[in-house]
Amino acid sequence: MYKMIAFDIDGTLVQHLTNELSDEINLMFKKLKEKGIIITLATGRDFVSIANIYKNSYVDYFIGANGSFIYDLKNNKYIFNSSISFTEFEEYNKNVLMKNIDEINNIVLSDSDKVFVFENKENKKNWFWEAFRNKFNSYESAKEKLDKNYFHLITLEHKLNSPIYLQTKKYFEKYNLSIDVQAYWPKGFFVANKGITKASSLKKLCNFLNIDIKEVIAFGDGENDIEMIKEVGLGIAMSNGTEELKKIADDVTIDVEDYGTKFFLEKMGII
């Protein structure tokens, strides 16, 4: 008997160029709640970039910024919060990022209600961030305006095949920093505190709710879903997901465009 289902968002619940849940997904959520199943969003998005998705009345918990926090949506409170050291960020910014600025397309710093964006031409073409442009703060204002108690995530987008990823890893290791690269893709990576993943926070949520991790189903499509898919009782990859994720998943469902999450749960008789 599965008690909770954890859903990645981008490429799993919503398609590319989309920031809203479809009627089909809302219907799936409704049916899950009728069965008494806990619904958790486990995503790289933070409170700004998740837009109105987290306000869905059926969703119980929000694991955001790749596990950097767990938020109880029914009671409007944090269950877990892992804030990045702003001092460590400043040193990393000075010694690595600003020295490789020609390699960087975009840098975004996230707290609980703001994003601080390094503006450039590439960023202005980014469909994802364009939807949240009214929430942008200048990168330079982060020192004064960023809420350092809820500094959850650094998102870095760089040129293809840029050396900045390896330089970042070496810098973190050399100085034994508390921050590390969470997930990497060909043109970018996430930075957060060491040991923070969707999986680690999902385990914390399970402990909080007195649920065994094996009583959880998880759906995902990307590298930052691998640990989560491995740990749960039933880990499902989307057919549009990465080959690495599909290799370790318990099963693969159909494409996000065909509502693969809903299809799989219907096939299993869960809804």
C-alpha positions as YAML, in Angstrom:
chain: A
units: angstrom
residues:
- id: 1
  name: MET
  ca: [0.00, 0.00, 0.00]
- id: 2
  name: TYR
  ca: [1.56, 3.28, -1.10]
- id: 3
  name: LYS
  ca: [0.87, 6.26, 1.16]
- id: 4
  name: MET
  ca: [2.63, 9.09, -0.67]
- id: 5
  name: ILE
  ca: [3.48, 10.04, -4.25]
- id: 6
  name: ALA
  ca: [6.31, 12.49, -5.00]
- id: 7
  name: PHE
  ca: [6.25, 14.27, -8.35]
- id: 8
  name: ASP
  ca: [8.99, 16.17, -10.10]
- id: 9
  name: ILE
  ca: [7.45, 19.07, -12.04]
- id: 10
  name: ASP
  ca: [9.28, 20.01, -15.26]
- id: 11
  name: GLY
  ca: [9.21, 17.18, -17.78]
- id: 12
  name: THR
  ca: [7.08, 15.10, -15.41]
- id: 13
  name: LEU
  ca: [3.91, 17.02, -14.57]
- id: 14
  name: VAL
  ca: [4.30, 19.91, -17.02]
- id: 15
  name: GLN
  ca: [5.68, 20.13, -20.53]
- id: 16
  name: HIS
  ca: [8.46, 22.39, -21.79]
- id: 17
  name: LEU
  ca: [7.36, 26.05, -22.08]
- id: 18
  name: THR
  ca: [4.61, 25.45, -19.50]
- id: 19
  name: ASN
  ca: [4.09, 26.86, -16.01]
- id: 20
  name: GLU
  ca: [0.58, 25.57, -15.31]
- id: 21
  name: LEU
  ca: [-0.88, 22.19, -14.38]
- id: 22
  name: SER
  ca: [-3.26, 20.72, -16.97]
- id: 23
  name: ASP
  ca: [-6.85, 19.65, -16.26]
- id: 24
  name: GLU
  ca: [-5.70, 16.03, -16.61]
- id: 25
  name: ILE
  ca: [-3.10, 16.43, -13.88]
- id: 26
  name: ASN
  ca: [-5.55, 18.23, -11.61]
- id: 27
  name: LEU
  ca: [-7.98, 15.36, -12.09]
- id: 28
  name: MET
  ca: [-5.22, 12.90, -11.19]
- id: 29
  name: PHE
  ca: [-4.52, 14.86, -8.00]
- id: 30
  name: LYS
  ca: [-8.21, 14.90, -7.11]
- id: 31
  name: LYS
  ca: [-8.44, 11.12, -7.48]
- id: 32
  name: LEU
  ca: [-5.32, 10.59, -5.38]
- id: 33
  name: LYS
  ca: [-6.74, 12.69, -2.55]
- id: 34
  name: GLU
  ca: [-9.98, 10.71, -2.70]
- id: 35
  name: LYS
  ca: [-7.83, 7.64, -2.03]
- id: 36
  name: GLY
  ca: [-6.15, 9.37, 0.93]
- id: 37
  name: ILE
  ca: [-2.72, 9.51, -0.71]
- id: 38
  name: ILE
  ca: [-0.32, 12.29, 0.28]
- id: 39
  name: ILE
  ca: [0.81, 14.43, -2.67]
- id: 40
  name: THR
  ca: [4.29, 15.96, -2.62]
- id: 41
  name: LEU
  ca: [6.00, 18.13, -5.23]
- id: 42
  name: ALA
  ca: [9.76, 17.46, -5.38]
- id: 43
  name: THR
  ca: [11.35, 19.97, -7.71]
- id: 44
  name: GLY
  ca: [14.29, 22.19, -8.51]
- id: 45
  name: ARG
  ca: [11.90, 25.12, -8.51]
- id: 46
  name: ASP
  ca: [11.72, 27.53, -5.58]
- id: 47
  name: PHE
  ca: [8.86, 29.66, -4.29]
- id: 48
  name: VAL
  ca: [9.22, 32.24, -7.06]
- id: 49
  name: SER
  ca: [9.64, 29.90, -10.03]
- id: 50
  name: ILE
  ca: [6.96, 27.44, -8.96]
- id: 51
  name: ALA
  ca: [4.40, 30.17, -9.76]
- id: 52
  name: ASN
  ca: [0.86, 29.05, -8.87]
- id: 53
  name: ILE
  ca: [1.55, 25.32, -9.11]
- id: 54
  name: TYR
  ca: [2.07, 24.90, -5.38]
- id: 55
  name: LYS
  ca: [-1.24, 26.63, -4.61]
- id: 56
  name: ASN
  ca: [-3.09, 23.59, -5.95]
- id: 57
  name: SER
  ca: [-5.53, 22.65, -3.19]
- id: 58
  name: TYR
  ca: [-4.68, 18.94, -3.49]
- id: 59
  name: VAL
  ca: [-0.93, 19.27, -2.87]
- id: 60
  name: ASP
  ca: [0.24, 18.62, 0.70]
- id: 61
  name: TYR
  ca: [3.99, 19.23, 0.71]
- id: 62
  name: PHE
  ca: [6.52, 21.15, -1.39]
- id: 63
  name: ILE
  ca: [10.12, 19.90, -1.49]
- id: 64
  name: GLY
  ca: [11.80, 22.77, -3.30]
- id: 65
  name: ALA
  ca: [15.18, 23.91, -4.61]
- id: 66
  name: ASN
  ca: [16.20, 20.26, -5.11]
- id: 67
  name: GLY
  ca: [15.60, 19.41, -1.47]
- id: 68
  name: SER
  ca: [16.84, 22.59, 0.20]
- id: 69
  name: PHE
  ca: [13.54, 22.97, 2.00]
- id: 70
  name: ILE
  ca: [10.33, 21.13, 2.84]
- id: 71
  name: TYR
  ca: [7.20, 23.25, 3.18]
- id: 72
  name: ASP
  ca: [3.90, 22.14, 4.68]
- id: 73
  name: LEU
  ca: [1.34, 23.76, 2.38]
- id: 74
  name: LYS
  ca: [-1.67, 23.02, 4.56]
- id: 75
  name: ASN
  ca: [-0.18, 24.61, 7.67]
- id: 76
  name: ASN
  ca: [1.98, 27.22, 5.91]
- id: 77
  name: LYS
  ca: [5.24, 26.39, 7.64]
- id: 78
  name: TYR
  ca: [8.69, 25.00, 6.97]
- id: 79
  name: ILE
  ca: [9.41, 21.47, 8.14]
- id: 80
  name: PHE
  ca: [13.03, 21.70, 7.00]
- id: 81
  name: ASN
  ca: [15.22, 24.52, 5.74]
- id: 82
  name: SER
  ca: [18.87, 24.37, 4.62]
- id: 83
  name: SER
  ca: [20.25, 27.83, 3.95]
- id: 84
  name: ILE
  ca: [23.46, 28.45, 1.98]
- id: 85
  name: SER
  ca: [26.22, 30.41, 3.70]
- id: 86
  name: PHE
  ca: [26.22, 33.83, 2.04]
- id: 87
  name: THR
  ca: [29.87, 34.26, 3.02]
- id: 88
  name: GLU
  ca: [30.80, 31.10, 1.10]
- id: 89
  name: PHE
  ca: [28.77, 32.28, -1.86]
- id: 90
  name: GLU
  ca: [30.54, 35.65, -1.90]
- id: 91
  name: GLU
  ca: [33.96, 33.97, -1.99]
- id: 92
  name: TYR
  ca: [32.83, 31.57, -4.74]
- id: 93
  name: ASN
  ca: [31.35, 34.46, -6.69]
- id: 94
  name: LYS
  ca: [34.57, 36.50, -6.43]
- id: 95
  name: ASN
  ca: [37.07, 33.70, -7.06]
- id: 96
  name: VAL
  ca: [35.25, 31.60, -9.65]
- id: 97
  name: LEU
  ca: [32.12, 33.13, -11.16]
- id: 98
  name: MET
  ca: [33.32, 36.67, -11.81]
- id: 99
  name: LYS
  ca: [36.67, 35.38, -13.12]
- id: 100
  name: ASN
  ca: [34.79, 33.26, -15.70]
- id: 101
  name: ILE
  ca: [32.05, 35.71, -16.52]
- id: 102
  name: ASP
  ca: [32.45, 35.24, -20.28]
- id: 103
  name: GLU
  ca: [31.51, 31.56, -19.83]
- id: 104
  name: ILE
  ca: [28.31, 32.35, -17.95]
- id: 105
  name: ASN
  ca: [24.90, 32.91, -19.49]
- id: 106
  name: ASN
  ca: [22.93, 33.36, -16.30]
- id: 107
  name: ILE
  ca: [23.18, 33.22, -12.50]
- id: 108
  name: VAL
  ca: [20.09, 33.14, -10.28]
- id: 109
  name: LEU
  ca: [20.10, 33.28, -6.47]
- id: 110
  name: SER
  ca: [16.88, 32.22, -4.74]
- id: 111
  name: ASP
  ca: [15.41, 32.82, -1.31]
- id: 112
  name: SER
  ca: [11.84, 32.31, -0.06]
- id: 113
  name: ASP
  ca: [10.23, 35.06, -2.12]
- id: 114
  name: LYS
  ca: [12.84, 36.69, -4.36]
- id: 115
  name: VAL
  ca: [15.34, 35.90, -7.08]
- id: 116
  name: PHE
  ca: [18.51, 37.85, -7.81]
- id: 117
  name: VAL
  ca: [19.52, 37.61, -11.44]
- id: 118
  name: PHE
  ca: [22.73, 38.30, -13.29]
- id: 119
  name: GLU
  ca: [21.24, 39.92, -16.38]
- id: 120
  name: ASN
  ca: [22.52, 39.34, -19.91]
- id: 121
  name: LYS
  ca: [21.23, 38.73, -23.42]
- id: 122
  name: GLU
  ca: [20.94, 34.96, -22.97]
- id: 123
  name: ASN
  ca: [18.77, 35.38, -19.89]
- id: 124
  name: LYS
  ca: [16.38, 37.65, -21.77]
- id: 125
  name: LYS
  ca: [15.71, 34.80, -24.20]
- id: 126
  name: ASN
  ca: [15.04, 32.27, -21.42]
- id: 127
  name: TRP
  ca: [11.35, 31.20, -21.56]
- id: 128
  name: PHE
  ca: [11.43, 29.84, -18.01]
- id: 129
  name: TRP
  ca: [12.61, 32.98, -16.26]
- id: 130
  name: GLU
  ca: [10.73, 35.33, -18.55]
- id: 131
  name: ALA
  ca: [7.48, 34.38, -16.79]
- id: 132
  name: PHE
  ca: [8.91, 35.64, -13.49]
- id: 133
  name: ARG
  ca: [10.67, 38.77, -14.69]
- id: 134
  name: ASN
  ca: [8.51, 40.96, -12.44]
- id: 135
  name: LYS
  ca: [10.09, 39.15, -9.47]
- id: 136
  name: PHE
  ca: [13.67, 39.89, -10.53]
- id: 137
  name: ASN
  ca: [16.06, 41.78, -8.29]
- id: 138
  name: SER
  ca: [19.48, 42.95, -9.41]
- id: 139
  name: TYR
  ca: [22.34, 40.55, -8.72]
- id: 140
  name: GLU
  ca: [24.28, 43.32, -7.03]
- id: 141
  name: SER
  ca: [21.49, 43.94, -4.51]
- id: 142
  name: ALA
  ca: [21.63, 40.40, -3.09]
- id: 143
  name: LYS
  ca: [24.02, 41.36, -0.30]
- id: 144
  name: GLU
  ca: [21.45, 43.78, 1.14]
- id: 145
  name: LYS
  ca: [18.12, 42.28, 0.07]
- id: 146
  name: LEU
  ca: [18.50, 38.49, -0.04]
- id: 147
  name: ASP
  ca: [17.00, 36.75, 3.02]
- id: 148
  name: LYS
  ca: [20.11, 34.92, 4.22]
- id: 149
  name: ASN
  ca: [18.07, 32.63, 6.50]
- id: 150
  name: TYR
  ca: [16.33, 31.22, 3.42]
- id: 151
  name: PHE
  ca: [19.05, 31.33, 0.76]
- id: 152
  name: HIS
  ca: [18.22, 28.02, -0.88]
- id: 153
  name: LEU
  ca: [19.78, 27.72, -4.32]
- id: 154
  name: ILE
  ca: [22.31, 29.01, -6.85]
- id: 155
  name: THR
  ca: [21.37, 28.23, -10.46]
- id: 156
  name: LEU
  ca: [24.14, 28.68, -13.00]
- id: 157
  name: GLU
  ca: [23.69, 28.46, -16.77]
- id: 158
  name: HIS
  ca: [26.84, 28.45, -18.90]
- id: 159
  name: LYS
  ca: [28.08, 27.99, -22.44]
- id: 160
  name: LEU
  ca: [28.10, 24.45, -23.80]
- id: 161
  name: ASN
  ca: [31.25, 22.51, -22.80]
- id: 162
  name: SER
  ca: [32.36, 25.30, -20.48]
- id: 163
  name: PRO
  ca: [35.14, 24.42, -17.98]
- id: 164
  name: ILE
  ca: [33.36, 26.30, -15.19]
- id: 165
  name: TYR
  ca: [31.68, 23.16, -13.84]
- id: 166
  name: LEU
  ca: [35.03, 21.43, -13.21]
- id: 167
  name: GLN
  ca: [36.53, 24.64, -11.85]
- id: 168
  name: THR
  ca: [33.61, 24.93, -9.45]
- id: 169
  name: LYS
  ca: [33.99, 21.34, -8.24]
- id: 170
  name: LYS
  ca: [37.74, 21.78, -7.68]
- id: 171
  name: TYR
  ca: [37.20, 25.05, -5.81]
- id: 172
  name: PHE
  ca: [34.61, 23.54, -3.47]
- id: 173
  name: GLU
  ca: [36.84, 20.53, -2.78]
- id: 174
  name: LYS
  ca: [40.00, 22.58, -2.27]
- id: 175
  name: TYR
  ca: [38.43, 24.77, 0.40]
- id: 176
  name: ASN
  ca: [36.14, 22.06, 1.83]
- id: 177
  name: LEU
  ca: [33.09, 24.28, 1.54]
- id: 178
  name: SER
  ca: [29.64, 23.40, 2.85]
- id: 179
  name: ILE
  ca: [28.19, 23.99, -0.62]
- id: 180
  name: ASP
  ca: [28.46, 21.64, -3.58]
- id: 181
  name: VAL
  ca: [27.10, 20.98, -7.06]
- id: 182
  name: GLN
  ca: [23.73, 19.23, -6.72]
- id: 183
  name: ALA
  ca: [22.93, 18.37, -10.30]
- id: 184
  name: TYR
  ca: [24.58, 19.04, -13.64]
- id: 185
  name: TRP
  ca: [23.30, 19.27, -17.21]
- id: 186
  name: PRO
  ca: [25.22, 20.18, -20.42]
- id: 187
  name: LYS
  ca: [24.63, 23.92, -20.04]
- id: 188
  name: GLY
  ca: [24.32, 24.43, -16.31]
- id: 189
  name: PHE
  ca: [24.18, 23.19, -12.74]
- id: 190
  name: PHE
  ca: [22.61, 23.77, -9.32]
- id: 191
  name: VAL
  ca: [24.60, 24.62, -6.18]
- id: 192
  name: ALA
  ca: [23.24, 24.06, -2.66]
- id: 193
  name: ASN
  ca: [24.46, 22.67, 0.64]
- id: 194
  name: LYS
  ca: [26.34, 19.37, 0.67]
- id: 195
  name: GLY
  ca: [24.22, 16.28, 1.04]
- id: 196
  name: ILE
  ca: [21.02, 18.04, 0.01]
- id: 197
  name: THR
  ca: [18.99, 16.22, -2.64]
- id: 198
  name: LYS
  ca: [15.34, 15.54, -3.34]
- id: 199
  name: ALA
  ca: [15.93, 12.07, -1.89]
- id: 200
  name: SER
  ca: [17.43, 13.32, 1.38]
- id: 201
  name: SER
  ca: [14.52, 15.67, 1.99]
- id: 202
  name: LEU
  ca: [11.94, 13.09, 0.97]
- id: 203
  name: LYS
  ca: [13.42, 10.81, 3.66]
- id: 204
  name: LYS
  ca: [13.11, 13.65, 6.19]
- id: 205
  name: LEU
  ca: [9.48, 14.15, 5.21]
- id: 206
  name: CYS
  ca: [8.79, 10.43, 5.54]
- id: 207
  name: ASN
  ca: [10.34, 10.43, 9.02]
- id: 208
  name: PHE
  ca: [8.24, 13.45, 9.97]
- id: 209
  name: LEU
  ca: [5.07, 11.67, 8.80]
- id: 210
  name: ASN
  ca: [6.13, 8.27, 10.16]
- id: 211
  name: ILE
  ca: [6.02, 6.76, 6.66]
- id: 212
  name: ASP
  ca: [8.50, 4.22, 5.33]
- id: 213
  name: ILE
  ca: [10.31, 5.47, 2.20]
- id: 214
  name: LYS
  ca: [9.30, 2.19, 0.56]
- id: 215
  name: GLU
  ca: [5.65, 3.28, 0.89]
- id: 216
  name: VAL
  ca: [6.36, 6.11, -1.57]
- id: 217
  name: ILE
  ca: [6.06, 6.26, -5.37]
- id: 218
  name: ALA
  ca: [8.17, 8.88, -7.17]
- id: 219
  name: PHE
  ca: [8.07, 10.17, -10.74]
- id: 220
  name: GLY
  ca: [10.89, 12.06, -12.44]
- id: 221
  name: ASP
  ca: [12.72, 12.74, -15.70]
- id: 222
  name: GLY
  ca: [16.16, 14.15, -14.93]
- id: 223
  name: GLU
  ca: [19.52, 13.71, -13.25]
- id: 224
  name: ASN
  ca: [18.36, 15.43, -10.07]
- id: 225
  name: ASP
  ca: [15.68, 12.71, -9.71]
- id: 226
  name: ILE
  ca: [18.08, 9.74, -9.72]
- id: 227
  name: GLU
  ca: [18.59, 9.40, -5.95]
- id: 228
  name: MET
  ca: [14.87, 9.86, -5.30]
- id: 229
  name: ILE
  ca: [13.88, 7.24, -7.87]
- id: 230
  name: LYS
  ca: [16.41, 4.80, -6.37]
- id: 231
  name: GLU
  ca: [15.29, 5.27, -2.77]
- id: 232
  name: VAL
  ca: [11.50, 5.00, -2.96]
- id: 233
  name: GLY
  ca: [9.42, 1.85, -3.06]
- id: 234
  name: LEU
  ca: [8.48, 2.42, -6.70]
- id: 235
  name: GLY
  ca: [10.52, 4.80, -8.86]
- id: 236
  name: ILE
  ca: [9.10, 5.70, -12.26]
- id: 237
  name: ALA
  ca: [10.93, 7.51, -15.07]
- id: 238
  name: MET
  ca: [9.18, 9.41, -17.83]
- id: 239
  name: SER
  ca: [9.85, 8.17, -21.36]
- id: 240
  name: ASN
  ca: [11.07, 11.70, -22.15]
- id: 241
  name: GLY
  ca: [13.56, 11.41, -19.28]
- id: 242
  name: THR
  ca: [17.30, 10.84, -19.41]
- id: 243
  name: GLU
  ca: [18.65, 7.42, -20.34]
- id: 244
  name: GLU
  ca: [20.57, 7.26, -17.05]
- id: 245
  name: LEU
  ca: [17.36, 7.72, -15.06]
- id: 246
  name: LYS
  ca: [15.46, 5.15, -17.11]
- id: 247
  name: LYS
  ca: [18.19, 2.58, -16.49]
- id: 248
  name: ILE
  ca: [17.80, 2.72, -12.71]
- id: 249
  name: ALA
  ca: [14.01, 3.22, -12.52]
- id: 250
  name: ASP
  ca: [11.65, 0.40, -11.58]
- id: 251
  name: ASP
  ca: [9.52, 1.21, -14.59]
- id: 252
  name: VAL
  ca: [9.12, 3.76, -17.39]
- id: 253
  name: THR
  ca: [5.84, 5.44, -18.22]
- id: 254
  name: ILE
  ca: [4.77, 7.30, -21.34]
- id: 255
  name: ASP
  ca: [5.70, 10.88, -22.27]
- id: 256
  name: VAL
  ca: [4.78, 13.93, -20.19]
- id: 257
  name: GLU
  ca: [2.81, 15.22, -23.20]
- id: 258
  name: ASP
  ca: [0.54, 12.17, -22.87]
- id: 259
  name: TYR
  ca: [0.15, 12.60, -19.09]
- id: 260
  name: GLY
  ca: [2.46, 9.70, -18.28]
- id: 261
  name: THR
  ca: [1.99, 10.06, -14.51]
- id: 262
  name: LYS
  ca: [-1.79, 9.72, -14.74]
- id: 263
  name: PHE
  ca: [-1.49, 6.89, -17.27]
- id: 264
  name: PHE
  ca: [0.80, 4.90, -14.98]
- id: 265
  name: LEU
  ca: [-1.32, 5.38, -11.86]
- id: 266
  name: GLU
  ca: [-4.43, 4.29, -13.78]
- id: 267
  name: LYS
  ca: [-2.60, 1.26, -15.17]
- id: 268
  name: MET
  ca: [-1.55, 0.29, -11.63]
- id: 269
  name: GLY
  ca: [-5.12, 0.70, -10.34]
- id: 270
  name: ILE
  ca: [-4.02, 3.37, -7.86]
- id: 271
  name: ILE
  ca: [-6.55, 5.84, -9.24]
...
